[in-house]
Each structure stands twice: as C-alpha cells, then as structure tokens.
Amino acid sequence: METGKKDTIYLAGGCFWGMEKLFLSVNGVVDVTSGYANGNPGIDPNYELVCTGMTGFKETVRIEYDPEEVSLRRLLLIYFNVIDPTVISQQGPDRGPQYQTGIYHTGGDQLPVIEEITGIVKKLVPLFMVELEPLRNFFPAEEYHQRYLEKVPGGYCHIPRSIIPALAQMDEDELEARLPDALKI
C-alpha cells in the first residue's frame, strides 16, 4: 500500500530505456521518467541534440519512490548490479558522453546512503568513474521515449531482460552479495 510519501533520485546508467524498465519493476517505485540530466545551462535538450555529445546531458531516469516501501540503499544496489562503473561515456555497446553513468542527488539524507553504497563498490573495482553530483537540471525526454520497452516489446535494451525480474525482487542482502560477480569487468 502506497503511503503517499515520495523521494526522488536521478540515475544515469546508459540507455534510459532499460533503466526505466528495470526500476518500474521494483515494488515501491511510484514512477520513472526517462530524461536528460546535468547538462550545460541554457540548452533545451532533445534526443537529437543530446546525441551530438556536445550538450553535457546524460540519459537519466528520474525515480520517484516510496521510502517506506523501498529504500534508496536497495535502489542503488540494483543500479550497481546493472552498470559498469569503471568506464567513461559508455555502457554496453552504447558509446558517447550521453551514456556516462551518474548518481544525481537532491542532497539531505541521500548523501550518507550514496556514500555508503559507492564506498562498497569502490572497494570492488579498480577504477570508479560514476559521476556523483547534485542534480543541476533535468528535462523529461520526448514522449516516444517514455515506457519505450512497453511500446516496443522487442526494442533495444542493454540490460539483459532475463535478469530484470530477479533483480527487482532481491532484497538488499542478496543484491549486495551479488555485487562482486556483477562488477567483474
């Protein structure tokens, strides 16, 4: 049962279609919006412009969640189970600055949780390249990008679809225990 309380985190993890599908599968997530975050000021981004790599914007999902049903800690553990935190401007076969990984926070009580989880991951990888920044700006992507994999069930997804249901159901301990294998680069 939804309590009505919502928190929001912004995660860039490569192509936003797969990230959106993954987080929409998690109980306690209220809404997920694909969009563009932390780009250069004065730009009204769109997909074609962002794909030039000249805007500073990253494909990002805005995740609104009920913290009484799902913790930020669990959301971040899910995130790190599907990204490669050791590369710059790339996830899977997608290459370009718009695919840079990032956690864009709104401050407050998010920072200690972000620091805890990134600290765990940093001990497991040789290089940590995920941007950790306050959210500067976010623009929802065009409507055809929203719920894209629902509209196009066979559409491209850099996250193996077979793991999405399992990850969405795992608790924090299971997700954390899976990290060393998930992060093998």
C-alpha positions as CSV (number, residue, x, y, z in Angstrom):
1,M,0.0,0.0,0.0
2,E,1.4,3.4,-1.0
3,T,1.9,5.8,1.9
4,G,1.8,8.9,-0.3
5,K,5.4,9.9,0.7
6,K,7.8,10.2,-2.2
7,D,11.5,10.7,-2.5
8,T,13.4,11.1,-5.8
9,I,16.8,10.0,-7.1
10,Y,18.2,10.5,-10.6
11,L,20.3,7.7,-12.1
12,A,22.2,7.7,-15.3
13,G,23.1,4.2,-16.4
14,G,23.5,4.1,-20.2
15,C,20.4,4.0,-22.4
16,F,17.4,5.1,-20.4
17,W,15.0,2.5,-21.9
18,G,16.5,-0.4,-19.9
19,M,16.9,1.6,-16.7
20,E,13.3,2.7,-16.9
21,K,12.1,-0.9,-17.4
22,L,14.2,-2.2,-14.5
23,F,13.1,0.4,-12.0
24,L,9.5,0.3,-13.0
25,S,9.7,-3.4,-12.0
26,V,10.6,-2.6,-8.4
27,N,7.9,-2.6,-5.7
28,G,7.8,0.8,-4.0
29,V,8.8,2.7,-7.1
30,V,6.0,5.1,-7.8
31,D,7.1,6.5,-11.2
32,V,10.1,6.5,-13.5
33,T,10.7,9.2,-16.2
34,S,13.3,9.0,-18.9
35,G,15.1,12.2,-19.5
36,Y,18.3,14.3,-19.7
37,A,20.2,15.5,-16.6
38,N,23.1,17.7,-15.6
39,G,23.8,19.3,-18.9
40,N,25.1,22.7,-19.9
41,P,22.9,25.6,-18.9
42,G,20.8,27.4,-21.4
43,I,20.1,24.3,-23.5
44,D,16.7,22.9,-24.1
45,P,17.7,19.3,-24.8
46,N,16.1,16.9,-27.1
47,Y,17.3,13.4,-28.2
48,E,19.0,14.5,-31.4
49,L,20.8,17.4,-29.7
50,V,21.9,15.2,-26.7
51,C,23.2,12.5,-29.2
52,T,25.7,15.0,-30.6
53,G,27.6,14.7,-27.4
54,M,28.0,18.4,-27.1
55,T,25.4,19.3,-24.5
56,G,26.8,17.7,-21.3
57,F,23.4,16.0,-20.8
58,K,23.3,12.3,-19.8
59,E,20.4,9.9,-20.5
60,T,19.0,9.6,-17.0
61,V,15.9,8.2,-15.2
62,R,14.1,10.1,-12.5
63,I,12.9,7.6,-10.0
64,E,10.1,8.6,-7.6
65,Y,9.8,6.1,-4.8
66,D,8.0,5.5,-1.5
67,P,10.9,5.2,1.1
68,E,8.6,3.2,3.4
69,E,8.3,0.5,0.7
70,V,11.8,0.6,-0.9
71,S,15.0,2.1,0.4
72,L,17.4,4.3,-1.5
73,R,20.0,1.8,-0.5
74,R,18.2,-1.0,-2.3
75,L,17.7,1.1,-5.4
76,L,21.4,1.9,-5.6
77,L,22.3,-1.7,-5.1
78,I,20.1,-2.6,-8.0
79,Y,21.7,0.1,-10.1
80,F,25.2,-1.1,-9.4
81,N,24.2,-4.6,-10.4
82,V,23.5,-3.5,-13.9
83,I,26.1,-0.9,-14.7
84,D,29.9,-1.0,-15.4
85,P,31.2,1.7,-13.0
86,T,34.7,1.6,-14.5
87,V,34.1,3.2,-17.9
88,I,33.6,6.8,-19.1
89,S,30.9,7.6,-21.6
90,Q,29.9,4.1,-22.3
91,Q,27.5,1.3,-21.1
92,G,27.3,-1.9,-23.0
93,P,27.5,-1.2,-26.7
94,D,26.4,2.4,-26.3
95,R,29.2,5.0,-26.6
96,G,29.2,8.7,-26.1
97,P,29.1,11.3,-23.3
98,Q,25.3,10.9,-23.1
99,Y,25.8,7.4,-21.7
100,Q,28.0,8.4,-18.8
101,T,26.9,6.8,-15.6
102,G,25.9,9.1,-12.7
103,I,24.1,9.5,-9.5
104,Y,22.5,12.9,-9.3
105,H,21.1,13.6,-5.8
106,T,19.0,16.3,-4.2
107,G,21.0,16.3,-1.0
108,G,19.8,15.8,2.5
109,D,19.6,12.3,3.8
110,Q,20.5,10.9,0.4
111,L,24.2,11.6,0.7
112,P,25.2,9.2,3.5
113,V,23.4,6.3,1.7
114,I,25.1,7.2,-1.6
115,E,28.5,7.4,0.1
116,E,27.9,4.0,1.8
117,I,27.0,2.2,-1.4
118,T,29.6,3.9,-3.6
119,G,32.2,3.1,-0.9
120,I,31.3,-0.6,-1.1
121,V,31.5,-0.6,-4.9
122,K,34.8,1.4,-4.9
123,K,36.4,-1.5,-3.0
124,L,35.4,-4.0,-5.6
125,V,36.6,-2.2,-8.8
126,P,40.0,-1.0,-10.0
127,L,38.6,2.4,-11.2
128,F,35.4,4.2,-10.2
129,M,34.0,6.6,-12.9
130,V,30.4,7.1,-11.9
131,E,29.6,10.8,-11.6
132,L,28.4,11.7,-8.1
133,E,26.9,15.2,-8.2
134,P,24.0,17.3,-7.0
135,L,21.2,17.5,-9.6
136,R,21.6,20.7,-11.6
137,N,18.8,20.2,-14.1
138,F,16.5,17.5,-15.5
139,F,14.3,17.6,-18.6
140,P,11.9,14.7,-19.4
141,A,12.7,13.0,-22.7
142,E,10.2,13.1,-25.6
143,E,7.0,11.1,-25.2
144,Y,8.1,8.3,-27.5
145,H,11.0,7.5,-25.1
146,Q,8.6,7.1,-22.1
147,R,7.8,3.4,-21.4
148,Y,9.6,2.7,-24.7
149,L,10.0,-1.1,-24.0
150,E,6.3,-1.4,-23.2
151,K,5.5,0.3,-26.5
152,V,8.2,-1.7,-28.4
153,P,8.5,-5.1,-26.5
154,G,11.3,-6.3,-28.8
155,G,13.2,-2.9,-28.6
156,Y,16.8,-2.5,-27.7
157,C,17.9,-2.9,-24.1
158,H,21.5,-3.0,-22.9
159,I,20.4,-4.7,-19.7
160,P,19.7,-8.4,-20.1
161,R,15.9,-8.6,-19.8
162,S,16.2,-12.0,-18.2
163,I,17.8,-10.5,-15.0
164,I,15.3,-7.7,-14.5
165,P,12.6,-9.7,-12.7
166,A,15.1,-11.3,-10.4
167,L,16.9,-8.1,-9.5
168,A,13.6,-6.3,-8.9
169,Q,12.7,-8.9,-6.3
170,M,16.0,-9.3,-4.5
171,D,16.5,-7.8,-1.0
172,E,19.4,-5.6,0.0
173,D,21.5,-8.5,1.3
174,E,21.1,-10.6,-1.9
175,L,21.9,-7.6,-4.1
176,E,25.0,-6.7,-2.1
177,A,26.2,-10.3,-2.1
178,R,25.8,-10.4,-5.9
179,L,27.9,-7.2,-6.4
180,P,31.4,-8.9,-6.7
181,D,30.1,-11.1,-9.6
182,A,28.0,-8.4,-11.2
183,L,31.0,-6.0,-11.2
184,K,33.5,-8.4,-12.7
185,I,34.9,-6.3,-15.6
